[in-house]
């Protein structure tokens, strides 16, 4: 339950004397290490922010110069005392924040000071180590209050004496205290609309009868029971948050209410009308012994008789995720004709059946993920069962197929998550033709499909014929790419996002060039040793190459079509060669390109992993030798050998010159004059 602390600010801040910042009539002195309120601030100041300072006492003279003040914030100071006359010159103060101070030390004197504020509408006393008796004293004379926060204090018990005079109160925040008991504490708050008691220690709420309340947040307590008074009065309740408690049963709600959002996630709730072992507690009655002072009442209810008279006809959002639900009672879904969002994920469902009697014509989102579903039943009648369903999450179950014709009942479906089920797509190929499969052909509205971790093998045929998929997730299917990508031919004009993460892709000859509309491609977690050349013709905006075996990227990667369109590139966890980082330098100079994991990118030099942007000089020298011109290297190596041979030849020639000449003359028979 958030409390709104408004301000009237409509121009830029400007410097002001004393280090504070001023705009029109608003002064901001936040975090200035001030030990008192500055005396050189303009007298027409209407809003004053003094948060995060070291003010200990607000004395009687502190606000004398600010008669126009209507908003004062002193959050996170060391405020121990507000003197009784401190607000006498600020009778128009409407909003006061005293969050995170030490007001418990002199709370009675501070209460006297607060009582001099006849126009105060919003008061925040959170984080002041206040007990319930201190709160009672502090707010006893604040009949004008509309919003009160006493969150993060040490309140333990609430009774009828604490908020007696707060007849105008609209919202009350009590979260993060130690409240374990409430005894008629809110009955006098006839205008209260928003109540937050989250993060306390309430064990139950029995006899709930605040008919005027619109929003009730009792999440993160230890509540096992929630029982509304058995009454025909109309409750204004619109939002009820019972999440993160220990509810054993579905709450007993008002017979007549305006409830549209009911949050029950993370409880211990189940419906015992039908148990997993086949037994039933449908006819069991429960007796509640309610002790109120000297009177004792016994209330008897049949817990599974149409959910104990609860009226759910206006309910639009129902979250029962993370409970122990094995199945829903008969006609449960028929009681929620206005439901648009139903979350049953993280339960114990083994089967889920739908029929036209369930009246889910308004449902747009259905989440059955992380159950143990083996069967999804569909009883087809004359009407469509889920005509407005757009998002259907069936991930992490044990499904092998979906009911035939289910997509003729869901004419508006856009998102389908079948990940982590052992399913296959129709048509199956080869030996698998006789196995059950999911047929999505012809579902024109479907744009997002997840088949991650479904054990898909050797895709073939045209499984996406007649669809307009834009997002397709095939990650964690180790054998899905055993052939080519011809089975994606029906998506070449629409597919924009494709995930092939962890699909054992190793071939750089895989042809992606036909996927002309692709904008995001995930190839992470594979075995690519080289950059697939077919990617160069795509106009991708995001490419993920993490966790592969790449030693380098092409030097011209930024010159091809891909490089000119790319805006996001993930590269970490590859064994790049530190001596072939020309491509990395080109990426750093590319305009408009981000490498979000750039700090995690490393290259290998010997057994060392180094950052490519800060290579040590010895490594650079080693790389220069390794990357030098081989012709020059061979010349340097051959030159000494050639010189040695030449010198040896000359020496031998000079030593044997006369003998050689005589031999030549003898052979040729020519006399020589001497």
C-alpha positions in Angstrom: 0.0 0.0 0.0 1.9 3.0 -1.2 1.3 6.4 0.3 1.5 9.3 -2.3 3.4 12.3 -1.1 2.6 14.9 -3.7 4.5 18.0 -4.8 3.7 21.0 -7.0 6.9 21.1 -9.1 6.8 22.3 -12.7 10.2 24.0 -13.5 13.9 23.1 -13.2 15.8 23.4 -10.0 18.1 26.4 -9.4 20.8 27.0 -6.7 19.8 28.8 -3.5 21.6 30.2 -0.5 22.7 27.7 2.1 23.4 24.9 -0.5 19.7 24.1 -1.0 17.9 24.1 -4.3 14.9 26.3 -5.1 12.3 26.2 -7.8 9.4 28.6 -7.4 8.1 27.9 -3.9 9.7 24.5 -3.4 13.0 24.2 -1.5 15.1 21.0 -1.5 17.7 20.7 1.2 18.1 16.9 1.0 21.5 15.5 2.2 23.1 18.8 3.2 24.3 17.6 6.7 22.0 20.2 8.3 21.5 20.1 12.0 18.7 22.6 12.0 16.3 24.2 9.5 18.1 27.0 7.6 16.9 30.5 8.5 17.7 32.1 5.1 15.0 30.4 3.1 12.4 32.5 1.4 9.3 33.1 3.5 6.9 32.1 0.7 8.2 28.5 0.6 5.3 26.0 0.3 7.2 22.8 0.2 10.4 22.0 2.2 12.4 18.8 1.8 15.0 18.2 4.6 15.5 14.4 4.2 18.8 12.8 5.0 20.2 15.4 7.4 21.1 15.3 11.1 18.3 17.3 12.7 17.7 16.2 16.3 15.1 18.7 17.5 12.5 20.7 15.7 12.2 23.6 18.1 9.4 26.2 18.5 11.2 28.7 16.3 12.2 26.4 13.5 9.2 27.2 11.2 8.3 30.7 12.2 9.5 32.1 8.9 7.4 29.7 6.8 3.7 30.5 7.3 2.8 29.3 3.7 4.2 25.8 4.3 1.9 22.9 3.3 4.4 20.1 2.7 7.3 19.2 5.0 9.5 16.2 4.8 12.1 15.3 7.5 12.7 11.7 6.6 15.9 9.9 7.7 17.2 12.5 10.2 17.9 11.8 13.9 14.8 13.6 15.1 14.0 12.8 18.7 11.7 15.7 19.6 9.2 18.1 18.0 8.6 20.9 20.6 4.9 21.6 21.3 4.9 25.0 19.6 6.9 24.0 16.5 3.9 24.1 14.1 2.0 27.1 15.5 3.1 29.3 12.6 2.3 26.5 10.0 -1.4 25.9 10.6 -1.8 25.1 6.9 0.5 22.1 6.9 -1.2 19.2 5.0 1.6 16.6 4.3 4.2 15.6 6.9 6.8 12.9 6.5 8.8 11.9 9.6 10.0 8.5 8.3 13.0 6.8 9.9 13.6 8.9 12.9 13.7 8.4 16.7 10.3 9.8 17.7 9.8 7.1 20.4 12.0 8.9 22.8 9.8 12.0 23.3 6.5 10.9 21.7 4.2 12.6 24.1 5.7 16.1 23.5 5.7 15.4 19.7 2.0 14.4 20.0 1.3 17.8 21.5 3.0 19.5 18.5 1.1 17.4 16.0 -2.2 18.3 17.6 -1.7 21.9 16.5 -2.2 20.9 12.8 -5.9 21.2 12.0 -5.4 20.7 8.2 -3.0 17.7 8.3 -4.1 15.1 5.7 -1.1 12.8 5.3 1.3 11.7 8.0 4.1 9.2 7.7 5.6 7.8 11.0 7.2 4.7 9.5 10.4 3.4 11.1 10.3 5.2 14.4 10.3 2.2 16.8 6.8 3.1 18.0 4.7 0.8 20.1 0.9 0.7 19.8 0.4 2.9 22.9 2.8 5.5 21.4 0.9 5.5 18.1 -2.4 6.0 20.0 -1.0 9.1 21.7 0.6 10.5 18.6 -2.6 10.4 16.4 -5.2 10.9 19.1 -6.0 14.5 18.1 -5.5 14.2 14.3 -9.1 13.9 13.2 -8.4 15.5 9.8 -6.0 12.7 8.7 -6.8 10.9 5.5 -3.6 8.9 5.1 -1.5 7.4 7.9 1.6 5.2 7.7 3.0 3.5 10.8 4.9 0.8 8.9 8.2 -0.7 10.2 7.5 0.0 13.9 7.1 -2.5 16.8 3.3 -2.6 17.0 2.1 -6.0 18.3 -1.6 -5.7 19.1 -4.4 -3.5 17.8 -7.6 -2.7 19.7 -10.4 -0.2 19.5 -8.6 2.6 21.4 -5.8 3.2 18.9 -7.5 4.9 16.0 -10.6 6.1 17.7 -10.6 9.7 16.5 -9.4 9.1 12.9 -12.9 9.5 11.4 -11.7 10.8 8.0 -9.0 8.2 7.4 -9.0 6.7 3.9 -5.8 4.7 3.9 -3.8 3.0 6.7 -0.4 1.3 6.3 0.6 -1.1 9.1 3.0 -3.3 7.2 6.2 -4.8 8.7 5.3 -4.6 12.3 4.8 -7.5 14.8 1.0 -7.6 14.9 -0.4 -10.9 16.0 -3.9 -9.8 17.2 -6.5 -7.3 16.0 -9.5 -6.6 18.3 -12.1 -4.3 16.7 -9.4 -1.8 15.8 -11.0 -0.6 12.5 -14.7 -0.6 13.3 -14.7 3.2 13.9 -12.9 4.0 10.7 -16.1 4.3 8.6 -14.3 5.9 5.6 -11.3 3.6 5.5 -10.8 2.3 1.9 -7.2 1.0 1.8 -5.7 -1.1 4.5 -2.2 -2.7 4.4 -1.3 -5.2 7.2 1.3 -7.1 5.1 4.4 -8.7 6.7 3.1 -9.2 10.2 2.2 -12.3 12.3 -1.6 -12.6 12.0 -2.7 -16.3 12.4 -6.2 -15.8 11.1 -8.9 -13.3 10.1 -12.3 -14.4 11.3 -15.4 -12.2 11.2 -14.2 -9.8 8.5 -16.9 -7.1 8.2 -15.3 -3.9 6.9 -18.0 -3.3 4.2 -16.5 0.0 3.1 -13.0 -1.3 2.5 -11.9 -1.4 -1.2 -8.3 -2.8 -0.9 -7.1 -5.2 1.8 -3.5 -6.4 1.8 -2.7 -9.1 4.4 0.0 -10.9 2.5 3.1 -12.3 4.2 1.5 -13.2 7.5 0.8 -16.7 8.9 -2.9 -16.7 8.2 -4.6 -20.2 8.1 -8.2 -19.0 7.9 -10.0 -16.1 6.3 -13.7 -15.9 7.1 -16.1 -13.1 6.2 -19.2 -12.4 8.4 -22.2 -14.2 7.0 -24.2 -11.2 5.9 -26.2 -10.0 2.9 -24.6 -6.5 3.1 -22.8 -5.3 -0.1 -19.0 -5.2 0.5 -17.1 -2.6 -1.5 -14.0 -4.8 -1.5 -12.3 -4.9 -4.9 -8.8 -6.2 -4.2 -7.9 -8.9 -1.6 -4.3 -10.0 -1.2 -3.8 -13.1 0.9 -0.6 -14.3 -0.8 2.3 -15.8 1.1 0.4 -17.1 4.0 -0.6 -20.6 5.3 -4.1 -20.8 4.1 -5.5 -24.3 4.3 -8.8 -23.6 2.6 -10.2 -21.2 0.0 -11.2 -18.0 1.8 -14.9 -17.6 2.8 -15.7 -14.4 0.9 -18.7 -12.0 1.1 -22.0 -13.0 -0.5 -22.1 -9.7 -2.2 -19.0 -7.7 -3.2 -17.2 -5.9 -6.0 -14.2 -8.2 -5.7 -12.2 -8.2 -9.0 -8.7 -9.3 -7.9 -8.0 -12.2 -5.5 -4.3 -13.1 -4.8 -3.8 -16.5 -3.1 -0.4 -17.6 -4.3 2.1 -19.3 -2.0 -0.2 -20.9 0.5 -1.1 -24.5 1.6 -4.5 -24.4 0.1 -6.3 -27.3 -1.5 -9.9 -28.3 -2.4 -10.8 -31.5 -0.5 -14.0 -32.2 -2.5 -11.9 -34.7 -4.5 -8.6 -36.0 -3.1 -5.9 -37.7 -5.1 -6.7 -41.1 -3.6 -10.3 -41.0 -4.8 -11.9 -40.1 -1.4 -14.0 -37.0 -0.9 -14.8 -34.6 1.9 -17.5 -32.8 0.0 -20.1 -33.2 2.8 -17.9 -32.4 5.7 -18.9 -29.5 7.9 -16.5 -27.3 9.9 -17.3 -25.7 13.3 -15.6 -22.4 14.2 -15.6 -21.5 17.9 -15.4 -17.7 18.1 -14.7 -16.3 21.6 -15.4 -12.6 21.9 -15.0 -11.4 25.5 -17.5 -13.2 27.6 -19.6 -14.4 24.7 -18.9 -17.6 22.7 -20.4 -18.2 19.2 -20.2 -21.4 17.2 -20.4 -21.0 13.4 -20.9 -24.1 11.3 -20.2 -24.1 7.5 -20.1 -26.7 4.7 -16.7 -25.8 3.3 -17.4 -27.3 -0.1 -21.0 -26.1 -0.6 -20.5 -23.7 -3.5 -17.4 -22.4 -1.7 -19.2 -21.4 1.4 -21.7 -18.9 -0.1 -18.8 -16.8 -1.7 -19.9 -14.7 -4.7 -17.2 -14.6 -7.3 -19.2 -13.3 -10.2 -17.3 -10.0 -10.5 -13.8 -11.7 -10.1 -11.4 -10.9 -13.0 -8.0 -11.9 -11.7 -7.5 -15.0 -9.6 -4.0 -16.2 -8.6 -3.9 -19.6 -6.9 -0.3 -20.4 -7.9 2.1 -22.3 -5.6 -0.5 -24.1 -3.5 -1.4 -27.8 -3.1 -4.4 -27.9 -5.5 -5.0 -31.4 -6.9 -8.2 -30.4 -8.7 -11.0 -27.8 -8.7 -14.4 -28.4 -7.2 -17.4 -29.1 -9.6 -18.7 -25.9 -11.1 -15.9 -23.8 -9.7 -15.1 -22.2 -13.0 -18.8 -21.7 -13.7 -18.9 -19.3 -10.7 -16.3 -16.9 -12.3 -17.9 -15.8 -15.6 -16.0 -12.5 -15.6 -12.5 -14.1 -15.1 -9.8 -12.8 -17.4 -6.7 -14.1 -15.7 -6.4 -17.5 -14.0 -3.0 -18.7 -12.5 -2.8 -22.3 -11.3 0.9 -22.8 -11.9 3.1 -24.6 -9.3 0.3 -26.9 -8.0 -0.3 -30.7 -8.1 -2.7 -30.9 -11.0 -2.6 -34.1 -12.9 -5.6 -33.4 -15.1 -7.5 -30.3 -16.1 -10.9 -30.5 -17.9 -12.7 -27.7 -19.7 -16.3 -27.6 -21.1 -18.7 -25.0 -22.3 -20.5 -25.1 -18.9 -17.4 -23.6 -17.3 -18.3 -20.2 -18.8 -14.8 -18.9 -19.4 -15.8 -16.7 -22.3 -13.8 -13.7 -20.9 -10.6 -15.5 -20.0 -7.5 -14.1 -21.8 -4.7 -15.7 -19.8 -4.5 -19.3 -18.4 -1.3 -20.5 -16.6 -1.1 -24.2 -15.8 2.6 -24.5 -15.8 4.8 -26.4 -13.4 2.1 -29.0 -12.5 2.0 -32.7 -13.2 -0.5 -32.6 -16.0 -0.8 -35.8 -18.0 -4.2 -35.0 -19.4 -5.8 -31.8 -20.7 -9.5 -32.5 -21.4 -11.8 -30.6 -23.7 -15.5 -31.3 -23.9 -16.7 -29.6 -27.1 -20.2 -28.3 -27.4 -22.1 -25.8 -29.5 -20.1 -22.8 -28.1 -16.4 -22.0 -28.1 -14.9 -22.8 -24.7 -12.1 -20.3 -24.6 -13.0 -17.8 -27.3 -10.9 -14.9 -26.0 -7.9 -16.8 -24.7 -4.6 -15.1 -25.8 -1.9 -16.6 -23.5 -1.8 -20.3 -22.7 1.1 -21.5 -20.5 1.4 -25.3 -20.2 5.2 -25.5 -19.6 6.9 -28.0 -17.3 4.2 -30.7 -17.2 4.0 -34.3 -18.5 1.9 -33.7 -21.6 2.5 -35.6 -24.8 -0.4 -34.1 -26.8 -3.2 -31.6 -26.7 -6.9 -32.3 -27.4 -7.7 -32.4 -31.1 -9.4 -29.2 -32.2 -8.3 -27.2 -29.2 -7.2 -24.3 -31.4 -10.6 -24.1 -33.1 -11.9 -23.2 -29.6 -9.2 -20.5 -29.0 -9.6 -18.2 -31.9 -7.6 -15.4 -30.5 -4.6 -17.2 -29.0 -1.3 -15.4 -29.6 1.1 -17.0 -27.1 1.5 -20.7 -26.4 4.2 -22.2 -24.1 4.6 -25.9 -24.4 8.2 -26.0 -23.1 9.5 -28.9 -21.0 6.8 -31.4 -22.1 7.6 -34.5 -24.1 5.6 -33.5 -27.2 6.2 -33.5 -30.9 4.8 -31.3 -33.7 2.6 -32.7 -36.4 3.4 -34.0 -39.0 5.9 -36.4 -37.5 8.5 -38.0 -39.7 9.6 -41.7 -40.2 9.1 -44.1 -37.3 7.4 -41.5 -35.1 4.3 -41.0 -37.4 2.1 -43.1 -35.1 3.0 -41.2 -32.0 0.7 -38.4 -30.6 1.6 -34.9 -31.6 0.5 -31.2 -31.3 -0.9 -29.7 -34.5 -0.6 -26.0 -34.7 -1.0 -25.8 -38.5 -3.5 -23.1 -39.6 -3.5 -21.2 -36.2 -3.2 -17.8 -37.9 -3.3 -15.8 -34.6 -0.4 -17.6 -33.0 2.7 -15.3 -32.8 4.7 -16.6 -29.9 5.6 -20.3 -29.4 8.0 -21.9 -27.0 9.0 -25.6 -27.5 12.1 -25.4 -25.3 13.3 -28.8 -23.9 10.6 -30.9 -25.6 12.9 -33.5 -26.9 12.2 -32.6 -30.5 14.1 -34.7 -33.1 14.8 -34.4 -36.8 12.2 -31.8 -37.6 10.7 -32.2 -41.1 7.7 -31.5 -43.2 5.8 -28.2 -42.7 4.8 -28.1 -39.0 4.2 -24.3 -39.1 2.2 -24.1 -42.3 -0.6 -21.5 -42.1 0.9 -19.8 -39.0 2.4 -16.3 -38.6 4.9 -17.0 -35.8 7.1 -14.1 -34.9 8.8 -15.6 -31.8 10.0 -19.3 -31.8 12.0 -20.9 -29.0 13.5 -24.3 -29.8 16.3 -24.2 -27.2 17.4 -27.3 -25.2 16.4 -29.7 -28.0 19.7 -31.5 -28.7 18.6 -33.2 -31.9 16.3 -30.7 -33.5 18.9 -29.6 -36.0 19.9 -33.0 -37.3 18.8 -31.9 -40.8 18.5 -28.5 -42.6 16.1 -25.7 -41.8 13.7 -26.4 -44.6 10.9 -27.0 -42.1 11.0 -23.3 -41.3 10.1 -22.3 -44.8 6.6 -21.1 -43.8 8.0 -18.6 -41.4 10.5 -16.8 -43.7 8.3 -13.7 -43.9 7.2 -13.4 -40.3 9.8 -14.9 -37.9 11.7 -12.2 -36.0 13.0 -14.0 -33.0 14.5 -17.5 -33.0 16.3 -19.2 -30.1 18.5 -22.2 -30.9 20.3 -22.2 -27.6 21.8 -25.5 -26.6 20.8 -27.5 -29.7 24.2 -29.1 -30.5 24.7 -26.8 -33.5 28.2 -27.3 -34.8 27.9 -27.0 -38.6 28.9 -23.6 -40.0 27.2 -24.6 -43.3 23.7 -24.3 -41.7 21.8 -21.9 -44.0 20.1 -19.1 -42.2 20.0 -16.8 -45.3 16.3 -17.5 -46.1 15.1 -16.1 -42.8 15.0 -12.6 -44.1 12.7 -11.1 -41.4 14.9 -12.4 -38.5 15.9 -9.6 -36.0 17.1 -11.6 -33.0 19.0 -14.9 -33.1 20.2 -16.9 -30.1 23.0 -19.5 -31.0 24.5 -19.7 -27.5 25.5 -22.9 -25.8 26.4 -24.7 -29.0 29.7 -26.0 -30.5 30.3 -23.5 -33.3 34.0 -23.4 -34.1 33.6 -20.8 -36.8 31.2 -18.0 -37.6 28.4 -19.2 -39.9 28.8 -17.4 -43.2 25.1 -17.4 -44.0 24.5 -14.9 -41.1 26.3 -12.2 -43.1 23.3 -11.6 -45.3 20.8 -11.1 -42.4 19.6 -7.8 -41.0 19.8 -9.0 -37.3 19.6 -6.4 -34.5 20.7 -8.9 -31.8 22.9 -12.0 -32.0 24.0 -14.2 -29.1 27.1 -16.3 -29.6 28.0 -17.1 -26.0 29.2 -20.5 -24.9 30.6 -21.7 -28.2 34.0 -22.7 -29.5 34.8 -19.6 -31.5 38.5 -18.7 -31.8 37.8 -15.5 -33.8 35.1 -13.6 -35.8 35.6 -12.6 -39.5 37.6 -9.4 -39.9 34.9 -8.0 -42.3 32.0 -8.8 -40.0 31.1 -5.1 -39.6 31.3 -4.5 -43.3 28.6 -7.0 -44.4 24.9 -6.5 -44.1 24.8 -8.1 -40.7 27.4 -5.6 -39.3 25.5 -2.6 -40.5 22.2 -3.7 -38.8 23.6 -5.3 -35.6 22.9 -3.3 -32.4 23.5 -6.0 -29.8 26.1 -8.8 -29.7 26.8 -11.3 -27.0 30.3 -12.9 -27.2 31.5 -14.1 -23.8 32.6 -17.6 -22.8 34.4 -18.4 -26.1 38.1 -19.5 -26.4 39.2 -16.5 -28.6 42.8 -16.3 -29.7 44.6 -13.3 -28.2 46.8 -13.0 -31.3 43.9 -12.6 -33.8 41.8 -9.8 -32.2 41.5 -7.6 -35.3 37.8 -8.3 -35.3 37.5 -7.1 -31.7 39.1 -3.8 -32.5 36.7 -3.4 -35.4 33.7 -4.0 -33.0 35.0 -1.4 -30.6 35.0 1.2 -33.4 31.5 0.3 -34.7 28.9 3.0 -34.1 25.6 2.0 -32.5 26.8 -1.5 -31.5 26.7 -2.7 -27.9 28.4 -5.7 -26.4 26.5 -6.1 -23.1 28.8 -8.8 -21.8 32.0 -7.1 -23.1 33.6 -7.2 -19.6 33.2 -11.0 -19.5 34.9 -11.6 -22.9 38.3 -13.2 -22.6 40.9 -14.5 -25.0 43.4 -17.3 -24.5 47.2 -17.1 -24.7 48.8 -20.3 -23.6 47.1 -21.3 -20.4 46.1 -17.7 -19.5 42.7 -16.1 -20.0 43.1 -12.4 -20.6 40.9 -9.4 -21.3 41.2 -8.4 -25.0 41.2 -4.7 -24.2 44.2 -4.9 -21.8 46.8 -7.3 -23.1 50.2 -7.1 -21.4 53.2 -6.0 -23.5 54.9 -9.4 -23.4 51.8 -11.0 -24.8 51.6 -8.4 -27.5 55.3 -9.0 -28.5 54.7 -12.7 -28.6 51.7 -12.2 -30.8 53.7 -9.9 -33.2 56.1 -12.8 -33.7 53.3 -15.2 -34.3 51.5 -13.0 -36.7 54.6 -11.6 -38.6 54.8 -12.0 -42.4 55.8 -15.6 -43.1 57.8 -14.7 -46.2 59.9 -12.3 -44.2 60.3 -14.9 -41.5 61.5 -17.5 -44.1 63.9 -14.9 -45.6 65.4 -14.1 -42.2 65.9 -17.8 -41.6 67.3 -18.6 -45.0 69.7 -15.7 -45.4 72.4 -17.0 -43.0 72.4 -20.3 -44.7 72.7 -18.8 -48.2 75.5 -16.5 -47.0 77.4 -19.5 -45.5 77.1 -21.5 -48.7 78.2 -18.5 -50.8 81.3 -17.9 -48.6 82.1 -21.6 -48.7 81.9 -21.7 -52.5 84.2 -18.7 -52.8 86.8 -20.2 -50.5 86.8 -23.5 -52.3 87.0 -21.8 -55.7 90.0 -19.7 -54.6 91.8 -22.7 -53.2 91.3 -24.8 -56.3 91.6 -22.1 -58.9 94.9 -23.2 -60.6 94.0 -26.9 -60.6 90.7 -26.1 -62.1 92.2 -24.0 -64.9 94.8 -26.7 -65.8 92.0 -29.3 -65.9 90.0 -27.1 -68.3 93.0 -26.5 -70.5 93.8 -30.2 -70.6 90.3 -31.1 -71.5 89.9 -28.4 -74.2 93.5 -28.8 -75.7 94.2 -25.1 -76.0 97.7 -23.8 -75.3 98.2 -20.8 -73.2 100.9 -18.3 -73.6 103.1 -17.8 -70.6 
